[in-house]
Amino acid sequence: MSVTDLQDLKELNRIKQNLNIDEDTIIDQTLVSKINNNPLQIENRLKGLEKEDEFGLYLLTTNIEQMVILKQQKQFVNKERYIIPDFLVSFRLKDKAQRMFIEVKSTKSKKFTISEYDYKRLRNFCELYSLPLYFAIYIDDIIINQFSLISGKLLIEKSIQQETKHNNRKQICYTINWNDLLKLDCSGLWMENLVIVIKNGTEISHIYDKTKKMECYNQKYGGLIELKIKNKDTKKQIIMNNKIEPLIYHIILNILSTKLAKKQIISNDNITETKYIYEDNVLIPFNTFILNAFIYFKNLPKENEFSKTYLLDNFNETDYNLILHLKYYTSELVRNKHLFAFKNTPNLEK
């Protein structure tokens, strides 16, 4: 697949959500005749491109010194021997810079698999520049939705090597299950590897008034007039107005109101309260949380529908300030014990 084909895929990924026709039809008409892949393979590549863009945004939510270069995968090399990884990243810690190539992958199953053939081609390319290979693996699950940064060397050491069906054909592969994969996560060496904890018993409420036309508005319930978060020890009330602080808290609490909580809707005349009650402790990776909050804000009002490609290509100083606000007010909730946090410290690779 050429770099031009990749650009076509990115453009399709950017505009397809605004087109009122079937996605398969779009793919059939625009790309199948041009690219030597079937529609399912193209759709899988689209999903892969989205995760690459998301990881680029994920890196931008960290507050460390870094340089990120998205590789466009244009190759003038032997493709039987080399694959160019998705990112070249340089992290600066104190007086030292750590450079690495990063390949973005995702999995929805209870394990992660990569073919020996693909791994060796990625490794061969990294060896040309004497730089280590890392994998940013997105684990997509109702509980675990995060990128884990894994050393390629450790990944292979801890994986099981066996012949299995992968990408529609039998081949020698490296396979590792989720639990073992998460133990290898070393993103805390270069990123804010904090985990937000919503404790059991926490309640988050959104209160709407049908008679109010507020900046935050729900078509079914009316204007958002008040937010509440409480647990057994603390309680916070936020009155909505046109200032930035309530709006940021609205974004934060909206992201915290997840499907893992029990939802109650209480209506009385023009007032409706949507309440989310946590019956178990819930852990959310901090940077994943900030990324989701950033994307949610950028898609307000809904008709904006900014793609992750667009957000990555157009990231600017205003976006960075928004991320700082999201981090500050989330930290305020932690400082006042409405939420809790801990640092997930990785084991250093010797």
C-alpha positions in Angstrom: 0.0 0.0 0.0 1.6 3.3 -1.1 1.9 6.5 0.8 -0.8 8.0 -1.6 -3.1 5.2 -0.7 -2.6 5.9 3.0 -3.4 9.5 2.4 -6.6 8.5 0.6 -7.5 6.2 3.6 -6.9 9.1 6.0 -9.1 11.4 4.0 -11.9 8.8 3.9 -11.6 8.3 7.6 -11.9 12.0 8.1 -15.1 12.6 6.0 -16.9 9.3 6.0 -18.9 10.0 9.3 -20.5 13.1 7.6 -21.7 11.1 4.5 -25.2 9.7 4.7 -24.4 6.5 2.7 -23.3 3.0 3.6 -19.6 2.7 4.6 -19.0 -0.4 2.5 -20.4 1.4 -0.5 -17.9 4.3 0.1 -15.1 1.8 0.4 -16.1 -0.1 -2.7 -16.5 3.0 -4.9 -13.4 4.9 -3.7 -10.7 2.5 -2.9 -11.2 -1.1 -3.7 -10.6 -0.5 -7.5 -7.4 1.3 -6.7 -5.9 -0.6 -3.8 -5.1 -4.3 -3.9 -7.1 -5.1 -0.7 -10.6 -6.3 -0.1 -13.2 -4.1 1.8 -12.6 -5.9 5.2 -8.8 -5.4 5.0 -9.3 -1.7 4.1 -11.7 -1.2 7.0 -9.2 -2.8 9.4 -6.5 -0.5 8.0 -8.8 2.5 8.6 -9.2 1.4 12.3 -5.4 1.1 12.5 -4.9 4.6 11.1 -7.4 5.9 13.7 -5.4 4.3 16.5 -2.2 5.8 15.2 -3.7 9.3 15.3 -5.1 8.6 18.7 -1.7 7.6 20.0 -0.2 10.8 18.6 -2.8 12.8 20.5 -2.1 10.6 23.6 1.5 11.6 23.5 0.5 15.3 23.3 -1.5 15.0 26.5 1.7 14.2 28.5 3.6 17.2 30.0 7.1 15.9 29.2 9.6 17.2 26.7 9.3 15.2 23.6 9.5 15.2 19.8 7.0 13.1 17.9 7.4 12.2 14.2 4.6 10.3 12.5 6.1 8.1 9.9 4.1 7.9 6.7 5.4 4.4 5.9 6.8 5.3 2.5 9.4 2.7 1.8 12.4 2.6 -0.6 13.7 -0.5 1.1 13.3 -4.3 0.8 9.7 -4.8 2.1 10.5 -8.5 2.6 13.1 -7.5 5.2 11.8 -4.2 6.7 8.7 -2.5 8.0 8.9 1.2 9.0 7.3 1.7 12.5 4.6 4.3 12.9 6.4 6.8 15.1 9.9 8.1 15.9 9.8 9.5 19.4 12.4 11.3 21.5 11.7 11.8 25.2 13.9 14.0 27.3 14.4 13.1 31.0 16.6 15.5 32.9 19.7 15.8 30.8 19.2 12.7 28.8 17.2 12.0 25.6 15.7 8.6 25.0 14.8 7.9 21.3 12.8 5.0 20.1 10.6 3.7 17.3 7.0 2.9 18.2 4.6 0.6 16.4 0.9 1.1 17.2 -1.3 -2.0 17.6 -4.7 -2.7 19.1 -6.5 -5.8 20.4 -10.1 -6.6 21.5 -9.3 -10.2 22.4 -7.9 -11.4 25.7 -4.5 -11.7 24.1 -2.2 -9.9 21.8 -0.6 -11.6 18.7 2.0 -10.5 16.2 3.6 -12.7 13.5 7.2 -13.5 13.8 7.7 -12.3 10.2 6.3 -8.8 11.0 8.2 -8.5 14.3 11.5 -9.4 12.6 10.9 -6.8 9.8 10.2 -4.1 12.4 13.2 -5.1 14.4 15.5 -5.1 11.4 14.5 -1.6 10.5 15.2 -0.3 14.1 18.6 -2.0 14.0 19.6 0.1 11.0 19.4 3.1 13.3 20.5 1.4 16.5 17.3 2.4 18.2 15.0 0.2 20.3 11.6 -1.0 19.1 8.5 -0.4 21.4 4.9 -1.2 20.8 2.0 1.1 21.8 -0.7 -1.5 22.3 -4.3 -0.3 22.7 -6.4 -2.7 24.8 -10.0 -2.1 23.9 -12.4 -3.4 26.6 -15.2 -2.1 28.8 -12.8 -1.9 31.8 -9.4 -1.5 30.1 -9.2 1.2 27.4 -5.6 2.3 27.3 -2.3 2.4 25.5 0.4 0.3 27.1 4.0 1.1 26.0 5.9 -2.2 25.7 9.5 -3.0 24.9 9.7 -5.2 21.8 12.5 -7.2 23.4 10.5 -7.9 26.6 7.3 -8.6 24.6 9.0 -11.4 22.7 10.8 -12.7 25.8 7.5 -13.1 27.7 5.3 -14.3 24.7 4.6 -17.8 23.6 5.8 -18.7 20.2 3.6 -21.0 18.2 2.0 -21.6 14.8 -1.5 -20.1 14.7 -4.0 -18.5 12.4 -3.3 -14.8 12.2 -4.5 -12.3 9.5 -6.3 -15.1 7.7 -3.4 -17.5 7.4 -1.4 -19.9 9.5 2.0 -18.6 10.5 4.5 -18.6 13.4 3.4 -15.9 15.9 4.2 -14.5 19.3 1.2 -14.4 21.7 0.8 -12.9 25.1 -2.3 -12.6 27.3 -3.6 -9.3 28.8 -2.4 -9.8 32.4 1.1 -10.6 31.3 1.1 -7.7 28.8 0.0 -5.1 31.4 2.9 -6.2 33.7 5.3 -5.1 30.9 3.9 -1.6 30.6 6.8 0.8 31.0 5.0 4.1 29.9 5.6 5.4 33.5 9.2 5.8 32.6 8.4 8.7 30.2 4.8 9.7 30.9 2.6 10.7 33.8 1.6 7.1 34.6 -1.1 8.1 37.1 -4.3 6.1 37.5 -7.6 7.8 38.6 -9.7 5.9 41.1 -13.4 6.4 41.4 -14.3 4.8 44.7 -17.3 2.7 45.3 -20.2 4.8 46.7 -19.2 7.8 44.6 -22.2 9.6 43.0 -22.1 12.0 40.1 -25.2 14.0 39.3 -26.1 16.2 36.3 -29.1 18.5 36.9 -31.1 20.0 34.0 -33.9 22.6 33.7 -36.1 22.5 30.6 -36.8 26.3 31.1 -33.2 27.2 31.0 -31.1 27.8 27.8 -27.6 27.2 29.1 -24.3 26.9 27.3 -24.4 23.1 28.1 -27.7 21.9 26.8 -29.4 18.6 26.5 -32.2 18.4 23.9 -34.2 16.0 26.1 -33.7 17.5 29.5 -32.9 21.2 28.9 -30.1 23.4 30.1 -27.4 22.0 32.5 -27.7 24.1 35.7 -25.8 22.2 38.3 -23.2 19.4 38.8 -22.6 17.3 41.9 -20.0 14.8 43.0 -20.0 13.2 46.4 -18.7 10.1 48.2 -18.9 9.1 51.9 -16.4 11.8 53.0 -16.8 14.7 50.6 -19.3 16.6 48.5 -18.9 19.2 45.7 -21.5 21.4 44.1 -20.8 23.2 40.8 -23.3 25.9 39.6 -23.1 26.3 35.8 -22.5 29.8 34.4 -20.5 31.2 31.4 -17.1 30.9 33.1 -14.5 28.3 32.1 -14.3 26.5 35.4 -17.9 25.0 35.4 -17.5 24.1 31.7 -14.2 22.1 32.4 -15.9 20.4 35.4 -18.8 19.5 33.1 -16.4 17.8 30.7 -14.6 16.0 33.4 -17.7 14.7 35.2 -19.3 13.7 31.9 -16.3 11.5 31.1 -16.4 10.1 34.6 -20.1 9.2 34.1 -19.3 5.8 32.5 -21.3 2.7 31.7 -19.7 1.1 34.7 -21.8 3.1 37.0 -25.5 2.5 37.8 -27.6 5.2 36.2 -30.7 6.7 37.7 -33.0 9.4 36.1 -35.1 11.5 38.5 -37.6 13.9 37.0 -39.8 16.5 38.7 -41.7 19.0 36.5 -39.0 20.8 34.5 -36.1 19.5 36.5 -34.3 16.3 35.6 -31.4 14.7 37.5 -29.2 12.0 35.9 -27.3 10.3 38.6 -24.4 7.8 38.2 -23.7 5.6 41.2 -20.5 3.5 41.5 -21.0 0.3 43.3 -17.4 -0.9 42.7 -14.0 0.9 42.5 -13.2 1.9 39.0 -9.7 2.7 37.7 -9.0 5.0 34.7 -5.5 5.7 33.3 -5.0 9.5 33.7 -3.7 10.3 30.3 -6.4 8.2 28.6 -9.0 10.1 30.6 -7.5 13.5 29.6 -7.4 12.4 26.0 -11.1 11.4 26.0 -12.0 14.6 27.8 -10.1 16.7 25.2 -11.8 14.9 22.2 -15.2 15.3 23.9 -14.6 19.1 24.3 -13.4 19.5 20.7 -16.6 17.8 19.5 -18.8 20.4 21.2 -21.2 21.3 19.7 -21.8 17.8 18.2 -22.0 19.0 14.6 -18.2 19.7 14.7 -17.4 15.9 14.7 -13.7 16.4 14.5 -11.8 13.3 13.6 -8.6 12.3 15.5 -6.6 12.9 12.3 -7.9 16.5 12.2 -7.2 17.1 15.9 -3.6 15.8 15.5 -2.9 17.7 12.4 -4.2 21.0 13.9 -3.0 20.7 17.5 -2.0 24.2 18.7 -1.3 26.3 21.8 -5.0 26.7 22.6 -5.4 22.9 22.6 -2.4 22.6 24.9 -3.9 25.2 27.3 -7.2 23.2 27.3 -5.3 20.1 28.3 -3.6 22.0 31.1 -7.0 23.1 32.4 -8.4 19.6 32.2 -5.4 18.3 34.2 -5.6 21.1 36.8 -9.3 20.7 37.6 -9.0 16.9 37.6 -6.1 17.3 40.1 -8.3 19.6 42.2 -10.9 16.8 42.5 -8.1 14.5 43.7 -6.7 17.0 46.1 -10.1 17.5 47.7 -10.6 13.7 47.8 -13.6 13.6 45.5 -11.4 11.3 43.4 -8.2 9.4 44.2 -5.0 8.6 42.3 -1.9 6.5 42.4 1.2 6.2 40.3 1.6 2.9 38.4 5.4 2.5 38.6 6.9 0.1 36.1 9.8 -2.3 36.5 12.9 -1.0 34.9 14.3 -3.1 32.0 17.8 -4.0 32.9 
